[in-house]
Amino acid sequence: MKLRNHRVPGGLQPAMNHAAVSRATLDASLLTTDGPADADEGWRDGYAVWRQAYDNGDAGIFDLPVPEILGYIEMVVAASGEAR
């Protein structure tokens, strides 16, 4: 996965550590596993921010196909202005 992101060197973000998706979206997107999960816990910070917003009623989950989710995220990032 590579997301267009003007805020990272080279303009391509190689990973996204968290995006809340519905079970149906996950099931439709997962073709196969490539082994056990690794020990990378980079997702925890993003999850914590999302979970607090969700608990406050200010966030939800994506129920779109993954390519549409990624396109939406790229659009939001692009609209966020110039690189810092």
PyMOL commands that place a pseudoatom at each C-alpha (Angstrom):
pseudoatom trace, name=CA, resn=MET, resi=1, chain=A, elem=C, hetatm=0, pos=[0.000, 0.000, 0.000]
pseudoatom trace, name=CA, resn=LYS, resi=2, chain=A, elem=C, hetatm=0, pos=[1.238, 3.464, -0.838]
pseudoatom trace, name=CA, resn=LEU, resi=3, chain=A, elem=C, hetatm=0, pos=[-0.856, 6.511, -0.059]
pseudoatom trace, name=CA, resn=ARG, resi=4, chain=A, elem=C, hetatm=0, pos=[-0.164, 9.833, -1.727]
pseudoatom trace, name=CA, resn=ASN, resi=5, chain=A, elem=C, hetatm=0, pos=[0.766, 12.183, 1.101]
pseudoatom trace, name=CA, resn=HIS, resi=6, chain=A, elem=C, hetatm=0, pos=[2.479, 15.520, 0.516]
pseudoatom trace, name=CA, resn=ARG, resi=7, chain=A, elem=C, hetatm=0, pos=[3.501, 15.623, 4.179]
pseudoatom trace, name=CA, resn=VAL, resi=8, chain=A, elem=C, hetatm=0, pos=[5.992, 12.740, 3.966]
pseudoatom trace, name=CA, resn=PRO, resi=9, chain=A, elem=C, hetatm=0, pos=[9.352, 12.666, 2.173]
pseudoatom trace, name=CA, resn=GLY, resi=10, chain=A, elem=C, hetatm=0, pos=[8.910, 11.448, -1.398]
pseudoatom trace, name=CA, resn=GLY, resi=11, chain=A, elem=C, hetatm=0, pos=[5.158, 12.039, -1.297]
pseudoatom trace, name=CA, resn=LEU, resi=12, chain=A, elem=C, hetatm=0, pos=[4.222, 8.392, -0.703]
pseudoatom trace, name=CA, resn=GLN, resi=13, chain=A, elem=C, hetatm=0, pos=[3.234, 7.003, 2.670]
pseudoatom trace, name=CA, resn=PRO, resi=14, chain=A, elem=C, hetatm=0, pos=[4.159, 3.285, 2.783]
pseudoatom trace, name=CA, resn=ALA, resi=15, chain=A, elem=C, hetatm=0, pos=[1.801, 2.252, 5.593]
pseudoatom trace, name=CA, resn=MET, resi=16, chain=A, elem=C, hetatm=0, pos=[-1.238, 3.284, 7.553]
pseudoatom trace, name=CA, resn=ASN, resi=17, chain=A, elem=C, hetatm=0, pos=[-1.313, 2.003, 11.083]
pseudoatom trace, name=CA, resn=HIS, resi=18, chain=A, elem=C, hetatm=0, pos=[-5.019, 2.380, 11.789]
pseudoatom trace, name=CA, resn=ALA, resi=19, chain=A, elem=C, hetatm=0, pos=[-8.309, 2.732, 9.953]
pseudoatom trace, name=CA, resn=ALA, resi=20, chain=A, elem=C, hetatm=0, pos=[-11.514, 1.531, 11.590]
pseudoatom trace, name=CA, resn=VAL, resi=21, chain=A, elem=C, hetatm=0, pos=[-13.456, -0.625, 9.124]
pseudoatom trace, name=CA, resn=SER, resi=22, chain=A, elem=C, hetatm=0, pos=[-16.586, -2.749, 9.381]
pseudoatom trace, name=CA, resn=ARG, resi=23, chain=A, elem=C, hetatm=0, pos=[-16.304, -6.517, 9.622]
pseudoatom trace, name=CA, resn=ALA, resi=24, chain=A, elem=C, hetatm=0, pos=[-17.925, -6.787, 6.168]
pseudoatom trace, name=CA, resn=THR, resi=25, chain=A, elem=C, hetatm=0, pos=[-15.267, -4.456, 4.696]
pseudoatom trace, name=CA, resn=LEU, resi=26, chain=A, elem=C, hetatm=0, pos=[-12.493, -6.448, 6.328]
pseudoatom trace, name=CA, resn=ASP, resi=27, chain=A, elem=C, hetatm=0, pos=[-13.909, -9.781, 5.147]
pseudoatom trace, name=CA, resn=ALA, resi=28, chain=A, elem=C, hetatm=0, pos=[-14.318, -8.484, 1.585]
pseudoatom trace, name=CA, resn=SER, resi=29, chain=A, elem=C, hetatm=0, pos=[-10.780, -7.083, 1.545]
pseudoatom trace, name=CA, resn=LEU, resi=30, chain=A, elem=C, hetatm=0, pos=[-8.750, -9.886, 3.074]
pseudoatom trace, name=CA, resn=LEU, resi=31, chain=A, elem=C, hetatm=0, pos=[-7.616, -12.339, 0.437]
pseudoatom trace, name=CA, resn=THR, resi=32, chain=A, elem=C, hetatm=0, pos=[-5.272, -14.410, 2.585]
pseudoatom trace, name=CA, resn=THR, resi=33, chain=A, elem=C, hetatm=0, pos=[-3.004, -13.980, 5.540]
pseudoatom trace, name=CA, resn=ASP, resi=34, chain=A, elem=C, hetatm=0, pos=[0.724, -14.068, 5.029]
pseudoatom trace, name=CA, resn=GLY, resi=35, chain=A, elem=C, hetatm=0, pos=[1.558, -15.429, 8.452]
pseudoatom trace, name=CA, resn=PRO, resi=36, chain=A, elem=C, hetatm=0, pos=[1.135, -14.482, 12.073]
pseudoatom trace, name=CA, resn=ALA, resi=37, chain=A, elem=C, hetatm=0, pos=[0.836, -10.840, 13.056]
pseudoatom trace, name=CA, resn=ASP, resi=38, chain=A, elem=C, hetatm=0, pos=[4.125, -9.132, 13.744]
pseudoatom trace, name=CA, resn=ALA, resi=39, chain=A, elem=C, hetatm=0, pos=[4.983, -7.375, 16.977]
pseudoatom trace, name=CA, resn=ASP, resi=40, chain=A, elem=C, hetatm=0, pos=[4.631, -3.867, 15.504]
pseudoatom trace, name=CA, resn=GLU, resi=41, chain=A, elem=C, hetatm=0, pos=[2.328, -1.908, 17.763]
pseudoatom trace, name=CA, resn=GLY, resi=42, chain=A, elem=C, hetatm=0, pos=[2.411, 1.293, 15.712]
pseudoatom trace, name=CA, resn=TRP, resi=43, chain=A, elem=C, hetatm=0, pos=[-1.369, 1.101, 15.398]
pseudoatom trace, name=CA, resn=ARG, resi=44, chain=A, elem=C, hetatm=0, pos=[-1.972, 1.713, 19.108]
pseudoatom trace, name=CA, resn=ASP, resi=45, chain=A, elem=C, hetatm=0, pos=[-1.627, 5.525, 19.021]
pseudoatom trace, name=CA, resn=GLY, resi=46, chain=A, elem=C, hetatm=0, pos=[-4.039, 5.930, 16.102]
pseudoatom trace, name=CA, resn=TYR, resi=47, chain=A, elem=C, hetatm=0, pos=[-6.461, 3.486, 17.671]
pseudoatom trace, name=CA, resn=ALA, resi=48, chain=A, elem=C, hetatm=0, pos=[-6.421, 5.356, 20.988]
pseudoatom trace, name=CA, resn=VAL, resi=49, chain=A, elem=C, hetatm=0, pos=[-7.244, 8.668, 19.264]
pseudoatom trace, name=CA, resn=TRP, resi=50, chain=A, elem=C, hetatm=0, pos=[-10.036, 7.029, 17.246]
pseudoatom trace, name=CA, resn=ARG, resi=51, chain=A, elem=C, hetatm=0, pos=[-11.421, 5.143, 20.261]
pseudoatom trace, name=CA, resn=GLN, resi=52, chain=A, elem=C, hetatm=0, pos=[-11.696, 8.295, 22.364]
pseudoatom trace, name=CA, resn=ALA, resi=53, chain=A, elem=C, hetatm=0, pos=[-13.474, 10.105, 19.522]
pseudoatom trace, name=CA, resn=TYR, resi=54, chain=A, elem=C, hetatm=0, pos=[-15.727, 7.067, 18.972]
pseudoatom trace, name=CA, resn=ASP, resi=55, chain=A, elem=C, hetatm=0, pos=[-16.629, 6.884, 22.657]
pseudoatom trace, name=CA, resn=ASN, resi=56, chain=A, elem=C, hetatm=0, pos=[-17.497, 10.605, 22.532]
pseudoatom trace, name=CA, resn=GLY, resi=57, chain=A, elem=C, hetatm=0, pos=[-19.745, 10.042, 19.510]
pseudoatom trace, name=CA, resn=ASP, resi=58, chain=A, elem=C, hetatm=0, pos=[-17.391, 11.924, 17.174]
pseudoatom trace, name=CA, resn=ALA, resi=59, chain=A, elem=C, hetatm=0, pos=[-16.058, 9.030, 15.054]
pseudoatom trace, name=CA, resn=GLY, resi=60, chain=A, elem=C, hetatm=0, pos=[-17.297, 5.911, 13.334]
pseudoatom trace, name=CA, resn=ILE, resi=61, chain=A, elem=C, hetatm=0, pos=[-16.082, 3.176, 11.035]
pseudoatom trace, name=CA, resn=PHE, resi=62, chain=A, elem=C, hetatm=0, pos=[-15.630, 2.892, 7.290]
pseudoatom trace, name=CA, resn=ASP, resi=63, chain=A, elem=C, hetatm=0, pos=[-18.020, 0.540, 5.536]
pseudoatom trace, name=CA, resn=LEU, resi=64, chain=A, elem=C, hetatm=0, pos=[-16.719, 1.171, 2.017]
pseudoatom trace, name=CA, resn=PRO, resi=65, chain=A, elem=C, hetatm=0, pos=[-14.440, -1.015, -0.100]
pseudoatom trace, name=CA, resn=VAL, resi=66, chain=A, elem=C, hetatm=0, pos=[-10.789, -0.488, 0.865]
pseudoatom trace, name=CA, resn=PRO, resi=67, chain=A, elem=C, hetatm=0, pos=[-9.825, 1.281, -2.410]
pseudoatom trace, name=CA, resn=GLU, resi=68, chain=A, elem=C, hetatm=0, pos=[-12.559, 3.864, -1.739]
pseudoatom trace, name=CA, resn=ILE, resi=69, chain=A, elem=C, hetatm=0, pos=[-11.370, 4.308, 1.863]
pseudoatom trace, name=CA, resn=LEU, resi=70, chain=A, elem=C, hetatm=0, pos=[-7.804, 4.909, 0.683]
pseudoatom trace, name=CA, resn=GLY, resi=71, chain=A, elem=C, hetatm=0, pos=[-9.010, 7.359, -1.973]
pseudoatom trace, name=CA, resn=TYR, resi=72, chain=A, elem=C, hetatm=0, pos=[-10.978, 9.260, 0.655]
pseudoatom trace, name=CA, resn=ILE, resi=73, chain=A, elem=C, hetatm=0, pos=[-7.976, 9.423, 2.990]
pseudoatom trace, name=CA, resn=GLU, resi=74, chain=A, elem=C, hetatm=0, pos=[-5.769, 10.692, 0.144]
pseudoatom trace, name=CA, resn=MET, resi=75, chain=A, elem=C, hetatm=0, pos=[-8.378, 13.361, -0.664]
pseudoatom trace, name=CA, resn=VAL, resi=76, chain=A, elem=C, hetatm=0, pos=[-8.508, 14.541, 2.964]
pseudoatom trace, name=CA, resn=VAL, resi=77, chain=A, elem=C, hetatm=0, pos=[-4.708, 14.653, 3.214]
pseudoatom trace, name=CA, resn=ALA, resi=78, chain=A, elem=C, hetatm=0, pos=[-4.457, 16.559, -0.081]
pseudoatom trace, name=CA, resn=ALA, resi=79, chain=A, elem=C, hetatm=0, pos=[-7.008, 19.096, 1.140]
pseudoatom trace, name=CA, resn=SER, resi=80, chain=A, elem=C, hetatm=0, pos=[-5.044, 19.651, 4.351]
pseudoatom trace, name=CA, resn=GLY, resi=81, chain=A, elem=C, hetatm=0, pos=[-2.664, 22.127, 2.753]
pseudoatom trace, name=CA, resn=GLU, resi=82, chain=A, elem=C, hetatm=0, pos=[1.013, 22.447, 2.105]
pseudoatom trace, name=CA, resn=ALA, resi=83, chain=A, elem=C, hetatm=0, pos=[3.727, 20.171, 3.429]
pseudoatom trace, name=CA, resn=ARG, resi=84, chain=A, elem=C, hetatm=0, pos=[5.245, 21.259, 6.714]
for i in range(1, 84): cmd.bond("trace and resi %d" % i, "trace and resi %d" % (i + 1))
show_as sticks, trace
zoom trace
